[in-house]
């Protein structure tokens, strides 16, 4: 079974540009989560999508946005990039909220975004 | 407010020995889940073990076990028979309740484990 896949592996941008990160969940998973792991700040929750809808959002400015497609894959878009956006962006997937019990989130390998 | 605390920034253990990584949590919810993840230097987050707040038995997965003390709000990870490949960052995480719009994981700051021969 294929795991969560993210692309690209690395992304280099300059300040003010826009970045698009992509994520394909594990087959059968309908929930997709995005986290930012910046140096010294730990993992911070960004966004949660389930069944195509944004279900929850972390404490990030509106220039962080995303969407989930009918096949449950997801995009994270970051507009007007700033130096402090440099981080590892991790995508995770799980069975949806309709599943019983606490489902673990399974993570991809991440996209390392560097802002020059 | 929900919070995860990992007080050990770094731990050393000799190969084949057992090691305990500490995790305490704070929540006002009665229903929650606790998770441990491993992050090698390559960056991917690997799910290790899960404990539900209503589970009466401590969770075990192979060499990993979770020492769950609900009254103390602690969920320590025990790795038995450490291997060199266990060297990594370890994160404790929590998800509260069954409320539909609060499915995020809250992570601790992590513990870097180094296993030496």
Interface residues (C-beta under 8 A of the other chain):
Chain A: X31 X33 X35 X42 X43 X45 X48 X50 X55 X56 X58 X88 X90 X92 X97 X101 X102 X104 X105 X106 X107 X108 X109 X110 X112
Chain B: X32 X33 X35 X37 X42 X43 X44 X45 X46 X47 X50 X52 X91 X93 X95 X100 X101 X102 X103 X104 X105 X106 X107 X108 X109 X110
